[in-house]
């Protein structure tokens, strides 16, 4: 039987039939059988237990009053990845989207490389751009004093990326892996 919360805040079953419940509020510091420790410091969990012993309803409520909207993946679909193959963060894959993807340590960067490499600029160390009209990728230096390397060469002018190139920023090496290109693009795949 479906159980849901009615407009009056009470837990209901089917045709607005009240369900006898008790509500248990858990805060960040209290132990809980609901274990999601990575989010415990941000959220609190409300558990509603019903008469039926196997039914538990969990509600997640943010402890801050700001809520992030859930973005539709197709509003900024993935067009490729930068995979960290050497340096701090090794093994992580970072998504690239349409247009210009700024790379840096700052949280505002579209590609945030904040894994502990202090030699990477906070903002716009480099840019990887996907041009949907031409279906091509390009990489360029971000304009700061920290250099970007494509392979073993310093990147001084924009260069086209074809796939599997290595881009080095600070002590970190990234491998470029395209998804979109000549054979596929989200705009033409409906």
C-alpha positions in Angstrom: 0.0 0.0 0.0 1.4 3.4 -0.9 2.1 5.7 2.0 2.6 9.4 1.6 2.5 12.7 3.5 -0.7 14.7 3.1 -1.2 18.4 2.9 -1.9 18.5 6.6 1.6 17.0 7.3 0.2 13.7 8.5 1.2 10.4 6.9 -1.6 8.9 4.9 -2.3 5.7 3.1 -4.4 5.3 -0.1 -7.5 7.5 0.1 -6.4 9.9 2.8 -6.6 7.3 5.6 -4.4 8.4 8.5 -1.7 6.0 9.5 -0.6 5.9 13.1 3.0 7.0 13.1 5.7 8.3 15.3 8.3 10.7 14.0 11.9 10.4 15.0 14.1 13.4 14.3 17.8 12.6 14.0 20.5 15.3 14.0 24.0 15.2 12.7 25.4 14.1 16.1 23.0 11.3 16.9 23.7 7.7 15.8 21.3 6.3 13.3 20.8 3.0 11.5 20.5 5.2 8.4 24.2 5.4 7.6 25.2 8.0 5.0 28.1 9.5 6.9 29.3 11.5 4.0 26.2 13.7 4.1 25.6 13.6 7.9 27.4 16.9 8.5 25.2 18.7 5.9 21.8 17.1 6.5 19.5 15.7 9.1 17.3 12.7 8.6 13.6 12.4 9.6 12.5 8.8 10.0 8.8 8.0 10.1 8.0 4.5 11.3 4.5 3.2 10.7 2.4 0.5 12.4 3.8 -2.0 9.9 7.2 -2.9 11.3 9.0 -3.3 8.0 7.9 0.1 6.7 10.2 3.1 7.2 10.0 6.4 5.3 13.1 8.5 5.2 13.0 12.2 4.5 16.2 14.2 3.9 16.2 17.8 5.0 19.1 20.1 4.4 20.4 21.8 7.6 21.0 25.0 5.6 18.1 26.8 4.0 19.6 26.8 0.6 18.6 24.0 -1.7 20.4 23.2 -5.0 18.1 22.6 -7.9 18.5 19.3 -9.6 19.9 20.1 -13.0 18.6 18.3 -16.1 21.5 16.4 -17.5 20.6 17.4 -21.0 20.8 21.1 -20.2 24.6 20.6 -20.1 25.3 17.1 -21.4 28.7 15.5 -21.1 30.8 15.8 -24.4 34.0 14.2 -23.1 36.2 13.7 -20.1 39.5 14.7 -18.6 40.9 11.7 -16.7 43.7 12.3 -14.2 46.4 9.8 -15.0 49.2 11.2 -12.9 49.4 13.5 -9.8 47.0 14.2 -7.0 43.5 12.9 -7.8 44.9 10.1 -10.0 42.0 8.0 -11.3 39.3 10.7 -11.2 37.4 11.6 -14.4 36.0 15.1 -14.9 33.2 15.9 -17.3 33.4 18.4 -20.1 30.3 20.2 -21.4 29.4 22.3 -24.5 31.4 25.5 -25.0 34.4 26.6 -22.9 35.4 24.5 -20.0 37.7 26.5 -17.7 40.1 24.3 -15.7 41.5 25.3 -12.3 41.5 24.6 -8.5 38.7 27.0 -7.7 35.2 25.8 -6.9 33.8 28.1 -9.5 35.7 26.4 -12.3 33.7 24.2 -14.7 36.5 21.6 -14.3 37.6 21.8 -10.7 41.0 20.2 -10.1 41.1 20.7 -6.4 43.0 17.5 -5.4 46.0 19.1 -3.7 48.2 20.3 -6.6 49.1 23.8 -5.6 50.9 24.4 -8.9 47.5 24.6 -10.7 46.0 28.1 -10.9 42.8 28.7 -9.0 41.1 30.1 -12.0 41.4 29.5 -15.7 44.7 27.7 -15.8 43.6 26.2 -19.1 40.5 25.9 -21.3 39.1 23.0 -23.2 36.5 24.0 -25.7 34.0 21.9 -27.5 32.6 23.5 -30.7 29.3 21.8 -31.5 29.0 23.4 -34.9 32.4 22.1 -36.0 32.2 19.0 -33.7 35.8 19.6 -32.6 37.7 20.1 -29.3 40.4 22.6 -28.7 42.7 23.3 -25.7 44.4 26.6 -24.9 46.4 28.2 -22.1 44.2 30.1 -19.6 46.3 33.3 -19.7 48.0 33.2 -16.3 51.7 32.7 -15.6 51.5 29.0 -14.9 52.2 27.0 -18.1 50.1 24.3 -19.6 51.7 21.5 -21.7 50.2 19.4 -24.5 52.3 16.3 -24.5 55.9 17.6 -23.9 55.4 21.0 -25.5 54.2 24.2 -23.8 50.8 25.3 -25.0 51.2 28.8 -26.3 48.4 28.9 -28.9 45.1 27.0 -29.1 45.5 23.5 -30.5 42.9 20.9 -31.6 42.4 17.8 -29.5 41.6 14.5 -31.4 41.6 12.1 -28.4 43.9 10.5 -25.9 46.3 13.5 -25.7 47.9 14.3 -22.4 47.6 17.8 -20.9 49.8 18.7 -18.0 49.0 21.4 -15.5 51.3 21.7 -12.5 52.1 18.2 -11.2 48.9 16.8 -12.7 48.6 15.0 -16.1 45.2 14.7 -17.7 44.2 12.4 -20.6 41.5 13.8 -22.9 38.7 11.3 -23.8 36.1 12.6 -26.3 32.5 11.5 -26.5 31.1 13.9 -29.0 32.7 14.5 -32.4 32.3 13.7 -36.1 30.3 10.5 -35.4 28.1 11.7 -32.5 26.7 14.9 -31.0 23.7 15.3 -28.6 22.1 18.0 -30.8 21.7 15.6 -33.7 20.8 12.5 -31.7 17.1 12.9 -30.7 
